[in-house]
Amino acid sequence: MRSLLSMILILAIASCQNQTSQTDDPVKLSEKYQPIETTQKPEGSHTALGLAGYTKVMCSAIFVSGREPEEAFVNSGYFFMPDENIEGVEYAIDYDSKSVTMTLGDSLRSTAQYYGDQGCILQTKDGLQFSPTEVTTTLPEASTMDWPMGDILESKILNKLSKDSVEIAVDLAFSDDAKTAAFLVVYKGEIIAERYRDGIDENTQLESWSMGKSLTATLIGRLIQLGYFKLDDYAPVSAWSQEGDPRSKIRIRDLMQMSSGLRFTSHRDPEVSTSTEYAAKNFYLDHMYVYSGAIDVFDFSINRPLQFAVGSEGRYRNCDPLTLGYIIRTQLEAKGINYHTFPQKELFDKVGIRKQVMETDPYGNFVLTGFDYGTARNWARIAMLYLNDGISNGEQLLPDGWADFVSTPAPAWKEPVYGGQFWLNRTETFPIPKEAYYMGGGGGQRVIIIPSKEMVIVRLGHFRGGSVSDSALSNSLELLMRQIPD
């Protein structure tokens, strides 16, 4: 039996010409505007692209997270590959150059190399198209500062709770099949529970996958607070500025709410996930291509035609957060600000994070739709910023009401499950208050924010356990909710 994700990866995606039934002309175009075709399309077989994605994830597991190769090979990255090819994959690690090479037979080969603070990047024949940048913190050692700006912890609140019940809740989250790597609970600003899998600790940078979308939202909020643009401004994307281009009407808000209308094939598209007519074909999803194609992910995202009228259809597609990433980069560099160090200076240092690995494509663009690595404590600190409505140490880092915006249902979505680059609990996915919202990533990565309980729960784990991780987490949450009063 194929894994669900492996099946998704080989689902056929109709060509642009074959998708005309899905509103190819969502708005009446000006005569001066000519629809822009995608400048890049997924190239290469599922097997070749899958090997590349597997290689990158393996490299990061070893050189970013410090995991054992044998464990990482089994538990992470495998899902990129068709099931029938996995047994034939071999890997070699060069600890001198800090690179991983994977091969499949005599014909397929892929290499990823570690580049310090930009993490692991797939190698191409043209090499890197940017100069890697060192990212440093201005904060003193975490051991010298109180939580959350540092790692000195207190246990005042925990002493008033049922420690046994809290421990049982943590046990439930660590069900063996769930492959939980880190679990952390913050209540009223205090860490009341924290546990790690063997070989992992509070300093381990773990795969976080699409939780990076919420990090993109946080950086967008930071730029709005600093006066770069407003939420309802039209997106400053030069490729959309041609007279009559309907994409010029896409606002920052639309991108935040994944409602731009851009065509970008994804495993969550109903025509992909519910239809069998595509199953016999072997097209590769745009959604996955940004991870395995070693392409300029920003260029690939902004050069898409519209599939739906702007703001009319909510779809979970990587193009929207990557376009937000493009906006962040172009806006900063237009002012001569270093794009790669900006997050550390203007966000992480201000909330107590000394290191967060944000990996890039070969062109230096942050791939925050999935290639982001952080510790459980890092993610808790970002979540606490939202609990405090964007304020840290008395400084308003995010706009007033930003937490309300990202946690309000996006109007273009058919169900109230998505806000502004955050998932919502309005349909009670988890046994917690409906007003809760969360960062979500593949393999069961979750950072849950519960304002009514002044609570944050972080759950990180290896992808292999993703199919049962939410069940284990729900069991844990149900017990925790009984211990924590509103």
C-alpha positions in Angstrom: 0.0 0.0 0.0 1.3 3.4 -0.9 1.4 6.0 1.8 -1.2 8.8 1.4 1.5 11.4 0.6 3.2 9.2 -1.9 -0.1 8.7 -3.7 -0.7 12.5 -3.6 2.7 13.1 -5.3 1.9 11.0 -8.3 -1.7 12.3 -8.8 -2.1 13.7 -12.3 -2.6 17.4 -12.7 -4.3 18.6 -15.8 -2.3 21.0 -17.9 -3.1 24.7 -18.0 -5.0 24.1 -21.2 -7.1 21.3 -19.7 -8.2 23.3 -16.7 -10.3 25.8 -18.6 -13.4 24.5 -16.9 -12.1 26.1 -13.7 -12.6 29.7 -14.7 -9.6 30.4 -17.0 -10.8 33.9 -17.4 -12.0 34.8 -13.9 -12.3 38.5 -14.8 -12.7 40.4 -18.1 -9.1 41.2 -19.2 -8.0 44.5 -20.8 -7.2 44.2 -24.5 -3.7 45.4 -23.5 -3.2 42.5 -21.2 -2.1 39.1 -22.4 -2.4 36.2 -20.0 1.0 35.2 -18.7 1.9 31.5 -18.9 4.0 29.9 -16.2 7.7 30.6 -16.9 8.6 27.3 -15.2 6.8 24.0 -15.0 7.7 20.9 -13.0 10.4 19.2 -14.9 11.6 15.7 -14.3 10.0 12.4 -13.2 8.4 11.9 -9.9 11.3 9.6 -9.0 14.0 12.0 -9.9 12.4 15.0 -8.1 11.5 12.8 -5.2 15.1 11.8 -4.8 16.1 15.4 -4.7 13.6 16.3 -2.0 14.6 13.2 0.0 18.3 14.3 -0.2 17.7 17.8 1.0 15.7 16.6 4.0 18.3 14.0 4.8 21.0 16.7 4.7 19.1 19.0 7.0 18.3 16.2 9.5 22.0 15.4 9.8 23.7 18.9 9.6 20.9 21.1 11.0 19.2 18.9 13.5 22.1 16.6 14.4 20.1 13.4 14.0 21.5 10.0 13.4 21.6 9.2 9.7 20.0 5.8 10.0 17.0 7.2 12.0 16.6 10.2 9.7 16.6 8.0 6.6 13.7 6.0 7.9 11.6 8.7 9.5 12.0 11.8 7.3 12.0 12.7 3.7 11.0 9.2 2.4 7.6 10.5 1.4 9.0 12.4 -1.6 9.7 9.0 -3.3 7.3 6.5 -4.9 7.1 3.6 -2.5 8.5 1.1 -5.0 11.7 3.1 -5.3 12.6 3.6 -1.6 14.3 0.3 -1.1 16.8 1.1 -3.9 17.9 4.5 -2.5 21.4 4.7 -1.1 23.1 7.6 0.6 26.6 8.8 1.3 27.6 11.5 3.8 30.7 13.7 3.4 31.3 15.2 6.8 34.2 17.3 5.5 32.1 19.2 2.9 28.9 18.7 5.0 27.0 17.2 2.1 24.7 14.3 1.5 24.4 12.4 -1.8 21.6 10.0 -2.6 21.5 7.6 -5.5 19.0 5.3 -7.1 20.6 2.8 -9.5 23.2 4.1 -11.9 21.2 6.9 -13.4 19.7 9.1 -10.6 21.9 11.1 -8.2 21.2 14.1 -6.1 23.4 16.1 -3.6 22.5 18.7 -1.0 25.1 20.7 1.0 25.0 22.5 4.3 25.7 26.3 4.1 25.7 27.3 7.7 22.9 29.7 8.7 21.1 29.1 5.4 20.9 25.4 6.2 21.0 22.7 3.4 20.5 23.6 -0.2 20.1 21.3 -3.2 23.1 21.4 -5.6 22.7 22.4 -9.2 25.0 22.5 -12.2 25.0 26.3 -12.0 25.9 26.4 -8.3 24.5 28.9 -5.8 23.2 32.2 -7.1 23.8 34.1 -3.9 26.5 34.4 -1.2 25.6 32.6 2.1 25.3 35.0 5.0 26.2 34.5 8.6 23.3 35.3 11.0 24.2 36.2 14.5 22.3 37.2 17.6 22.9 40.2 19.8 21.4 38.5 22.8 23.5 37.3 25.7 23.7 33.5 26.5 20.2 32.1 27.2 21.5 30.6 30.4 21.8 34.1 31.8 18.3 35.4 31.2 14.8 34.4 32.5 12.3 32.7 30.2 11.1 33.6 27.6 14.0 35.9 26.8 16.3 33.2 28.1 16.2 29.7 29.5 16.1 30.2 33.3 12.8 28.6 34.2 10.5 28.9 37.3 7.9 26.4 38.4 5.4 28.5 40.5 2.3 27.6 38.5 3.1 23.9 38.0 3.2 23.5 41.7 -0.5 24.4 41.8 -1.5 21.9 39.2 -1.8 18.2 39.2 1.7 17.2 38.2 0.7 13.6 37.7 -2.0 14.5 35.3 0.3 16.8 33.4 2.8 14.0 33.1 0.2 11.6 31.9 -0.8 14.1 29.2 2.7 14.3 28.1 2.9 10.5 28.0 -0.1 10.4 25.7 1.6 12.8 23.2 4.6 10.5 23.1 2.8 7.4 21.8 5.4 5.4 20.0 3.7 5.4 16.7 3.4 9.2 16.7 7.2 9.7 16.6 6.9 12.8 18.8 10.3 14.5 19.1 9.4 17.5 21.3 6.4 18.5 23.4 6.1 21.7 25.4 3.3 23.4 27.2 3.3 27.1 28.3 0.6 28.3 30.7 0.4 31.9 31.8 3.9 32.4 30.4 5.5 29.5 32.4 6.7 26.2 30.9 4.7 23.6 32.8 5.6 20.6 30.7 8.6 19.8 28.4 9.9 16.5 27.1 12.1 15.4 24.2 12.7 12.2 22.3 16.1 10.4 22.9 18.9 12.3 21.1 16.9 15.6 21.1 16.9 18.5 23.5 15.8 22.0 23.9 18.5 23.2 21.5 17.6 20.9 18.6 16.5 22.6 15.5 13.7 20.3 14.2 11.8 20.1 10.9 8.8 22.3 11.1 7.4 22.3 7.6 4.5 24.5 6.9 4.6 26.2 10.3 7.0 28.4 8.4 3.9 29.9 6.7 2.9 31.4 10.1 6.5 32.7 10.4 6.0 34.4 7.1 2.8 36.0 8.4 4.8 37.2 11.5 7.4 38.8 9.3 4.7 40.5 7.1 3.1 41.8 10.3 6.5 43.1 11.4 6.9 45.0 8.1 3.4 46.4 8.4 4.3 47.6 11.9 7.5 49.2 10.5 5.5 51.1 7.9 6.5 49.2 4.7 2.9 48.7 3.5 -0.6 48.1 4.8 -2.7 45.0 4.9 -5.1 46.2 2.3 -2.4 47.5 -0.1 -2.2 45.9 -3.5 0.7 43.4 -3.5 3.9 45.2 -4.7 4.8 42.6 -7.3 6.4 44.1 -10.4 5.4 41.1 -12.6 1.8 42.0 -12.1 2.0 45.7 -13.0 1.2 45.4 -16.7 -1.9 47.4 -17.5 -5.0 45.2 -17.4 -3.3 42.4 -15.5 -6.0 41.2 -13.0 -3.3 40.0 -10.6 -2.6 43.7 -9.9 -5.8 43.6 -7.7 -4.3 41.0 -5.4 -3.9 42.6 -1.9 -1.5 41.6 0.9 -4.7 40.5 2.7 -5.6 38.1 -0.1 -2.2 36.5 0.0 -2.3 36.2 3.8 -5.7 34.5 3.6 -4.6 32.1 0.7 -7.2 33.6 -1.5 -5.1 35.2 -4.3 -6.7 33.0 -7.0 -3.4 32.1 -8.6 -3.2 28.7 -10.3 -0.8 26.4 -8.3 -1.6 22.8 -8.2 -1.8 21.4 -4.6 -2.7 18.1 -2.9 -5.5 19.9 -1.1 -7.2 21.0 -4.4 -10.6 19.1 -4.5 -10.1 18.3 -8.1 -6.9 16.5 -7.1 -7.8 14.9 -3.8 -11.3 13.7 -4.8 -11.0 12.8 -8.4 -9.8 9.6 -9.9 -9.5 10.8 -13.5 -6.0 12.2 -12.8 -4.7 9.0 -11.0 -3.3 7.3 -14.1 -1.2 10.3 -15.1 2.2 11.3 -13.7 2.3 15.1 -13.4 4.1 16.6 -10.4 2.4 19.0 -8.1 3.5 22.6 -8.1 3.1 22.5 -4.3 5.9 19.9 -4.1 8.1 21.2 -6.9 9.2 24.1 -4.8 10.9 21.7 -2.4 12.5 19.4 -4.9 13.1 21.3 -8.1 16.1 23.4 -7.0 14.4 26.4 -8.6 13.8 30.1 -7.9 10.7 29.5 -5.8 9.7 33.2 -5.8 9.9 33.4 -9.6 8.0 30.2 -9.9 5.2 31.5 -7.6 4.7 35.0 -8.9 4.6 34.0 -12.6 1.3 32.2 -12.4 -2.0 33.1 -14.2 -5.2 33.5 -12.2 -7.4 30.5 -11.9 -10.1 32.2 -9.8 -11.2 35.8 -9.3 -9.1 37.5 -6.7 -10.5 36.9 -3.2 -13.2 34.6 -4.4 -11.8 31.1 -3.5 -9.7 30.0 -0.6 -7.1 27.4 -1.5 -4.2 26.0 0.4 -1.4 26.8 -2.0 2.3 27.4 -1.6 2.3 30.3 -4.1 0.6 32.7 -1.7 3.1 32.5 1.2 6.0 32.4 -1.2 4.7 35.5 -2.9 4.6 37.1 0.5 8.2 36.0 0.9 9.1 37.7 -2.4 7.5 40.9 -1.2 9.5 40.8 2.1 12.7 40.3 0.2 12.2 43.0 -2.5 10.9 45.5 0.0 13.9 45.1 2.3 16.5 45.0 -0.5 15.0 48.2 -2.0 16.0 49.9 1.2 19.4 48.3 1.3 18.5 46.1 4.2 20.0 42.6 4.5 17.2 40.2 3.8 18.9 37.2 5.4 19.7 38.9 8.7 16.5 41.0 9.0 14.4 38.2 10.8 17.0 37.8 13.5 17.5 41.5 14.1 13.9 42.6 13.9 12.0 39.6 15.3 14.0 36.8 16.8 16.3 38.8 19.0 13.2 40.7 20.3 11.4 37.6 21.5 14.4 35.5 22.9 15.3 33.4 19.9 19.0 33.1 19.3 18.9 30.8 16.3 16.2 29.7 13.8 17.4 28.0 10.6 15.5 29.3 7.6 16.7 27.5 4.6 16.8 28.9 1.1 16.6 27.8 -2.5 19.8 28.1 -4.7 18.8 31.8 -5.3 18.8 32.7 -1.6 15.0 32.9 -1.2 13.7 31.6 2.2 11.6 28.5 1.5 9.3 29.2 4.5 6.6 26.9 3.2 8.5 24.0 4.6 12.3 24.3 4.9 12.4 25.9 8.3 13.9 24.5 11.5 13.3 25.7 15.0 13.4 24.4 18.6 10.2 23.8 20.6 11.1 26.8 22.8 11.6 29.0 19.7 8.1 28.2 18.4 6.6 28.7 21.9 8.2 32.2 22.0 6.6 33.1 18.7 3.3 31.8 19.9 3.6 33.9 23.1 4.0 37.0 20.9 0.6 36.3 19.5 -0.9 35.7 23.0 0.4 39.1 23.9 -1.1 40.7 20.8 2.3 41.4 19.2 4.0 42.9 22.2 7.3 41.7 23.6 9.2 43.5 26.4 6.9 46.4 26.0 7.6 46.9 22.3 4.8 46.5 19.8 6.4 44.2 17.2 3.2 43.4 15.3 0.3 45.7 14.5 -2.4 46.1 17.1 -5.0 43.5 16.4 -2.7 41.3 14.2 -3.5 38.2 16.3 -7.2 38.8 15.8 -6.7 39.1 12.0 -4.7 35.9 11.6 -7.2 34.0 13.8 -10.3 35.2 12.0 -11.8 32.9 9.3 -10.8 33.9 5.8 -14.1 34.8 4.0 -13.2 33.1 0.8 -12.8 29.7 2.4 -15.9 27.4 2.3 -15.3 26.3 5.9 -13.9 28.4 8.8 -10.7 26.4 9.0 -8.2 29.0 7.8 -7.3 32.5 8.9 -4.2 34.5 7.9 -1.4 31.8 7.4 -2.7 30.1 10.5 -5.2 27.2 10.9 -8.3 27.6 13.0 -10.1 25.3 15.4 -13.6 26.6 14.6 -14.6 23.1 13.3 -13.1 21.6 16.5 -10.3 19.6 14.9 -8.9 19.3 18.4 -10.6 19.0 21.8 -9.8 22.5 22.8 -11.7 25.8 22.7 -13.1 26.7 19.3 -11.3 30.1 19.4 -7.9 28.4 19.4 -5.7 28.7 16.3 -2.5 27.1 15.3 0.6 26.8 13.1 0.5 23.6 11.3 3.1 21.6 9.3 3.4 18.2 7.6 4.1 15.2 9.8 2.0 16.6 12.7 3.9 19.8 13.5 1.7 21.9 15.6 1.9 25.1 17.7 -1.5 25.7 19.3 -2.5 29.1 20.8 -5.4 29.2 23.2 -6.1 32.8 24.3 -8.9 31.9 26.8 -6.5 29.7 28.7 -3.4 31.8 28.2 -1.8 28.7 26.8 0.6 27.5 24.1 1.2 23.9 23.2 4.1 22.9 20.9 4.3 19.4 19.3 7.1 18.6 16.9 7.8 15.1 15.5 9.3 13.0 12.7 7.2 12.7 9.6 6.9 8.9 9.9 4.4 9.3 12.7 2.3 12.0 11.1 -0.7 9.8 10.3 -1.3 9.2 14.0 0.2 12.2 15.6 -2.9 14.3 15.7 -4.8 11.5 17.5 -2.0 11.2 20.1 -2.0 15.0 20.5 -5.8 15.1 20.9 -5.6 12.6 23.7 -3.0 14.7 25.4 -5.0 17.9 24.9 -8.2 16.5 26.2 -6.5 15.7 29.5 -4.6 19.0 29.6 -7.9 21.0 29.1 -9.3 19.3 32.2 -6.4 20.5 34.3 -6.3 24.1 33.0 -9.2 26.4 34.0 -10.4 29.2 31.6 
